Amino acid sequence: MAKKRRKLNKDFERKIYSSKKNVELVLAKIYDIDDEDIQKEYMSAFNKVVSLYDELKEDYDRQGFSENSEQLLTSYKNGFNLFESEFEI
C-alpha cells in the first residue's frame, strides 16, 4: 500500500521558520548572560518553549499540515509570550 503524502502549507512553513528564528535569538541572548545562576534559570524556563517548538516542527515534518498544526502553533506562541512576560530578555 502506498504511503500517504504529507499536506504542505507554505504559509505555515513560514510561521515555523519565523518561530525557529525567534527561538534561536532568545537562546543566543540567554547564552550571553554572564551570571551562571540567572542563565540556568532562564534556560530552564525557556526549555518549555523549545519543547513546544520541537513538537510543532516534528509534527509538521511527520504529518504535514493537519488540524493539529494550528493548535500546536498556538501552544508554542502562548508559551513564548508567557516566557517573554515573565522574563526580561
SVG drawing of the C-alpha trace seen along z (x, -y; Angstrom):
<svg xmlns="http://www.w3.org/2000/svg" viewBox="-8 -43 38 45">
<polyline fill="none" stroke="black" stroke-width="0.4" points="0.0,0.0 1.3,-3.4 2.3,-5.8 0.0,-8.8 1.7,-12.1 2.0,-15.0 -0.1,-18.0 2.2,-21.0 1.3,-24.6 3.8,-27.4 2.3,-30.0 2.6,-27.6 6.2,-26.8 7.0,-30.5 5.5,-30.6 7.6,-27.6 10.7,-29.3 9.9,-32.5 9.4,-30.6 12.7,-28.9 14.5,-32.3 12.8,-33.6 13.9,-30.6 17.5,-30.9 17.5,-34.6 16.3,-34.1 18.8,-31.2 21.6,-33.5 20.6,-36.1 20.4,-33.6 23.9,-32.3 25.1,-35.9 24.1,-36.2 27.2,-36.3 25.7,-35.2 25.5,-31.4 22.6,-31.1 20.5,-33.6 21.4,-31.9 20.3,-28.5 17.0,-30.0 16.3,-31.5 17.3,-28.3 15.2,-26.2 12.1,-28.4 12.8,-28.6 13.3,-24.9 9.5,-24.6 9.2,-26.9 11.9,-25.0 10.0,-21.7 6.8,-23.3 8.7,-24.4 10.2,-21.0 6.8,-19.3 5.4,-21.7 8.3,-21.1 8.3,-17.4 4.5,-17.1 4.7,-19.1 7.7,-17.1 6.0,-13.9 2.3,-14.6 2.4,-17.8 -0.3,-20.4 -3.2,-19.0 -6.0,-20.1 -3.5,-19.7 -1.0,-22.1 -2.7,-25.3 -3.2,-24.1 0.5,-23.3 1.4,-26.7 -1.0,-28.4 0.5,-26.5 4.0,-27.5 3.0,-31.2 1.3,-31.2 4.4,-29.6 6.7,-32.1 4.5,-35.0 4.3,-33.7 8.1,-33.4 8.5,-37.0 6.1,-38.3 7.8,-36.6 11.5,-37.1 13.1,-40.3 15.4,-39.4"/>
</svg>
